[in-house]
Amino acid sequence: MASLKASGFSTLINMAWREMRISRARVRRSGVSVTHLFFAVGSVLFGEASVEGANIMKEVVTEYEEVSRQLVNFDKFLIYFSGNMGHEV
């Protein structure tokens, strides 16, 4: 059951990427790029470090809640930014 839910979430994230609503993060300059990683106890989502990027990612998560009927606890969300990001973000 968990893999089906992760698969559905992955599909929504990939759809948002194909629609150019979110961007991928490069693992290294000439390497692969990723939008998300799933683990047994959580997920890591990658996207643009901006207010708009955060809002779009929240829209994707909210859409997942609606289609899966699973609630996401936003109080337990953590957001990390690269050390080279400005404080305005």
Secondary structure, DSSP 4 states (H G I P E B T S, - for coil): -HHHHHHHHHHHHHHHHHTTSS-PEESSTTS-EESEEEETTEEEE---SSHHHHHHHHHHHHHHHHHHT----GGG------TTS-TT-
